[in-house]
Amino acid sequence: MSEQIRQTPLRDFHLAHGGRLVPFAGWELPVQYTAILDEHKAVREKAGMFDVSHMGEVTVEGPQALAFLQRVLTNDISRIDIGQAIYSLMCYDNGTCVDDVICYRRDEEKYFICVNASNAAKDIAWMQEKSKGYFCTVADCCDDYAQIAIQGPLAWDVVYASGFDGEAPARFCAGDARVAGCDVFLSRTGYTGEDGCEIYCKPGDAMKIAKAIWYAGEPLGLALCGLGARDSLRLEAGMPLYGHEISDAISPLQAGLGWAVKLDKDTDFIGKAALAEEKARGPERKLLHFTLEGRRIAREGTAIVDADGNTVGQVRSGSFSPTLGKPIGSALVNSGADRDSLLVDLRGNKEKLIPAKAPLHKNAR
């Protein structure tokens, strides 16, 4: 029997505004409203609104909450104060990724964690198992929140116009606020490479907030955006997606996320030994961002070959970049391969792969 598809509190809002709904990570979500190209450009130039209510939420609370998180997260959680957030990975003993998360410190002994939708049940079960022996609780609060993200250069103009009561938090900070008369938890992280915020609210308040933001934002150029634009935006920005740039077969070091792995912190976090060994010998594979000069997109799974025709890697994500006007992608490539002579095999036609430094959209600017 197939898994039942879940719906967000904004389903009727999407339908009323022409959203084309598709199944994604067990949820029914809009892939686009108008054209993905237009939605993408709106976020880069003005602002876009996304329904990200499918993301998972977890609270970790208790006198040993920090000790527990230092054990299961690769980054140094002791660095953040109340009201701050930090990006981190959770790893298995062999150093590959359980998931990537954003961890918020809400109080002295309380933390709030956002996890990927497709991994929420797995992540929470894994964390609850690992919390045994610690004086803290790991609570699944996925059903307690809807989440709306506003991204783009004019994101805060839109939020203030919609009835925001408070001050915009600093980058990678968060706090309680009111939007459209509703109590919310508002953060400033992002997944597009642009400024903006994430509004965590009660599911019953989501429609009121979405309508207020749309009413205030449409005259400012706000666009309603779906999964298509979200993917091309995050790929331009060099943001990883679980199952693509990171997975249970890919380590943070291979994915270029070593900056979020603090091997020097005192805690013996899960996967530390394996990651320390991998760093010492050097990762066998490394993530490479690239562009192509043609118009054809190199899709996930496409082979990367060297000048002699040997397969040396595989595309992990591929899309068209509206900002650059060309195909872009990410690939996991053998470390010893000559990156300046790589080719992508597009059904027998070999095109030169041009290494690029993320974020790609900043290069265009």
N, C-alpha and C positions, 0 to 999 in steps of 0.2 A: 504494500500500500504506500502510495507516495505521501511525502510529508505535506501537511496542510500549510498553505501559504498564508502568512499573516498580513494584516493590513495596518497601516499607520492611522493615527487619528485625522490625518489630512487627506485621506483618500477622496472624499467628496470635493475637497478644494482642488485637488489635481484634476479631477474629471470636469469640474466647472470651468477650468481654465485651459482645457485642451491637452492635458498631460496624457501621454501614451504610456500606459502602465505595463510593466513586464515583471516576471519573477526574478528576484535577485537575493541571494543569501537567505532564502526562506521567506522573503517578504515580497509584497507587491509594491513596486516603486515606479515613479515616472522615469523613463529613459530620456525623454525630451518633451518639450512643449511646442516649440516652433522648429528651428533648425539648430542642430548642435553647434555649428559654426557661429551662429549669432549669439547663442547663449554663452559660449566660450569668450567671445569678444566682449560681451557685456561685462563679464567679471574682470577682464583685464583693463577695461576702459572706464567702467562705472561701478556696477554692483550686480550681484546675483544672489538669489535666495534658494537654498536647498533644503529639502526634507531629509534629515539624517536620523529620523526616529528609530531606524533599524539598528543603530549602534547599541552596544551593550554597556550597562553600568553596574559597577560593583562598589560596595563600601567595605572598608577594612577599619575596624574600630577596636580599641582596647589598649591597655598599658604596654603591650608588646607589638602593637601594630607596626611601628617603625622597624623593629628587629625582624619581624616577619617579611616586610617588604624589601628590606636589605638582602634577605635570603633569596627571594624569588625574582627580584628585578636586577638587571645588570647595571643600571645607573646608580649614582649615589643619592639616595632619597633624603639623606640627612642634610643635603645642601639646600633644600627648599624650606622656606618659612610658611607660616599660615597665609593663605591667599596666593601662593605661587604654585606653578605646575612644572612638570618635567617629563620629557619623552624618555621611554625606556623599552627594553626588550625583556621578555621572559623566555628562558631557554631550557632545553632539556639537558640532561647530564652530558650528552655528546656535543653540546654547543650549538645545535640547530635551534630554530625559533619555535616556541609555543605560540607567540604572538608579539606584536608591538602595541604599546599602550601609552596613554597619557595619564599620569598620576597627579592628582591635585591634593594639596594639604588643606583640609577644611578646618582643623582644630588641632590642639596639642596631641590628641590620640585618635584622630579620625581622618581618614583619607578616602578620596573618591576617585575611581579609576574608570576610564572609558576604554572599552575593548572593541575589537572588530565584530561586526554582526555575525559573520559566518562562523566565528570561533567562540561566541559568547558562552554557550552551554559547556563547551569543552574547557574553556579558560576557567570558568567559575568552579567547575568540578575539580580541576587540577589545583587551583589555589586553595580550595577547601581541604583537599587531601593534604597538601603541603603545610597547612596551618595547624595541623595536629601537633600538640605540644607547646603551642604559643598561646599566651593569654591575650587573644584577640578573636574577633568574629569576622568572617568573610560572608557578606550578605549579597544575594542576588537582588538587585533593585531595577532590573531591566523594565519591568512593567510599570514602574513608578514615574518614568520619564518619557516625554517626547523631546525631540531635539531639532531645532531649526538653525541653520548656519547662514550668515550673511557675509559675503566675501566680495572684495573689490575696493578700489580707491575711494569710492563714495559710500562704503558700507556704514560708517559711523554717522554720516549725514542722514542716511535712511533710518538707522536705529533711533537717533534722537528725534527725528520727525515723527516716528511712530508712537511716541509717548514713553521715552526711556527716562526713568527717574534714578539718576545716579551719575557717576563719573566713569568714563571709559577706563578699564583697567590697563595696566602696562602690559607689554607683550609677555606672553606665557604667565599671565596672572588671571585670577578669577575671583568672583565674590557674589554675594546675594544682591539682587537688584529688583526693580519692577519695570516691566515692559507692557504697555497697553493695559495698565491697571492690574497686572498679574504678577505674583511673586515668582521669580526665576533665579536660577543659578547661571551666571553669565561668565563665559571665559573668552580669552583672546589668544587662540592658538592658530588653527587654520590648516587647510589641506590643499590649497590652490596656489600658494606662493604670493598671495595678496593679503592685505590687512583685512580684519573683520572680526567676527565673534561667533560664538556658539551659544545658543539660548536653550538651556535645559529647563523644561517646564512640566507641569502636570499635564498628562494626556488630555484632560478635559479642558485645558486652557489653550491648547495648541491652535485650534481653529481661530479663536479670537485674536491671538497674537499674529498668526499668519495673515489674517485679513487686514489687521492694522498696519503691518509692515508693507503689505502689497499696496494698500490705499495710499500710504505716505510715500512709498518708494517709486511707484510707477512714474509719477511726474519727474523724478530725478534720474530716470533711465534704468531703474531696477528691472532685471529680467528674472523670470522663473526658470530654474535650471534643473536638469535631470542628470541621470547617471552618466550619459554620454559626455557631457561637458565636464563633469566632475573627473572623469578618467583622463581626458586629454589635458585638463588643467594640472592635475597632480603629476602626470608624466612630464609635462614641460617643466614643472617645478622640481622634479627629481624626487618626489615623495614615493616611498615604497608601498606596495599593496600586497597583503598576505596572499600566498599562493602564486605570486609572481616574483617580485624581487626578494622576498623573504618567505621561508616555509620551513617545514620540519625536515627538509633536506638541504637547507641553505643557512649558513651561520651569519651573524651580524657582521663579522669581519669580511666575509665574502661579499656581502651586500653593501660594503662601504659605510657601515654604521658603527665602526669601531669607537667613534667619539662618544657613543652612548653606552659603551662597555667599560666600566671603571675597574680594571684589574688591580688597581692600587688601593681600593677600599678594603677595610679590615675584614668585612664579612666574606665568608666563603660561600658566595652565591652559587646557585645551581648552574652548572655549566662552566664555572670559572676555570677549573683545571684544564678542560678540553680547549677552551678559548685561549688560555695562556700558552698552551702547547702549539696551537695553530698559529698564534701570532709569532712565536719564536721561530717556527720553521717557514712561515709565510703561507698564506692561503693558496691552495692549489687552483682556485678559480676566483675571479674578481668580476664585479659588476661593471659594465661599460655602458654609458649612455652614448647614443649615436644619432646621426641624421643621414638621410639618403637624398641624392640629387634628383632622382626620378619622382614619379607620382605614385608608385605602388608602395603600399604599406607592408612592412615585414611583420607578419602576425606572430603571436606566441607560438613557440615550438619550431619556428623556422631555423634551419641550420646555419651556423656561421662557419665559414671555411677559410683556410689560409691560402696563400698563393699557389701551393702545391695541390690544392683540392682536398686537404685533410680537414675533417670536421673538428673544430676546436672550441665550439660553443653553441649556444642556443639562445634565441630571442625569448625574453621573458615577458615583455610588453611591447606593443606596437600601436601607433596611432598617427593621425595627421595633425600637425601643429598649425593651427590658424595664425599664430603669432609669427612663426618663421616661414609659413607658406610651403612647407615640405614635410615628408614623413619623418617621424622620430621614433625612438624606441630605446629599450634597455636590453642588454644581453649578458649572460653569464659566460665568461670566456676563460679558457685556460691561461694561467698566469704567464706561462712562457711564450705565448703567442705574440707575434709582432702586430701590435694594434694598428699600425699604419698601413698594413697590407691585407686587412681582412675584407672578406666579401660575404654578402648575404645571398643565399641561394633561394631565389624566387621562382620556384617551379622550373628549375633548369637554367634560368637566366641569372647570371651572377652580377650583382651590382656592388660597387665599392661602398663599404661601410665607413662613414666619416666620424671618428671619435669626437665627442662633444662633452663639455663640462656643464653639469647641472648647477644651478637652474638654467635651462635653455632659454626661457623667455627673458631673463635678465641680460643674456648675451645679445638678444635682438634689440634691447633698449639701449 
